[in-house]
Amino acid sequence: GDGWTQLPSGVTLRDYQVRAVKALLQAKRGMLAAPTGSGKTAAIGAALIYASPKPVLWICHTIALAEQTRQTLSENLKMPVGLIGAGKEQPAEVTVALIQSLWSKRLQLRNYFPQVKTLIVDECHHSAARTYFKVIQSCYNAGYRFGLSATPYRNEEGETLWLIGAIGRLVDVIDHRELAAHKFIAEPTVYFITLKPLTVVGGFDDWHDAYNTCI
């Protein structure tokens, strides 16, 4: 059902978020291109978790992102969220994990990986890297696989195929113009200011000094 359109926190998904979650759940595998400010974690990610089989493993690539994601998901799903990373190894029904920790602890986690039913890879454009690919392959019972990214396709030759192989095709695109039209994000105004040529005497060893003096 569509019980996920309102999260346990009371957050109600916007139309484009509902569309994206529906498309991903229907496909069971695939990537979503969604710009910053689209509610990728708080609404779309949380709804995917709410509607998908557990246990869920959510993979991040920095500890700052993992901590932030864990807090956001926990608040919106009204449930404790486990963590694998930063010296912690506490998998739960929903777990946020650091890719480096999953890789370095792959032997200790070998019984955990096959239990994972749903895999969500945040900033999934990183997942073409072999480390990601191997971790994803270890979760061979994850019938549901979702990739979230502002820029899901990398340009490097063959990287896109690794990504499609690991997660699935691009299922939906949320356009920043669509968000700006509905006033969900601000459309920036860009000004180009021409300055008189600047003569700087002496070189700089430090970027900050150069920036402060010249800019």
Disulfide bonds with the S-S distance in Angstrom:
none
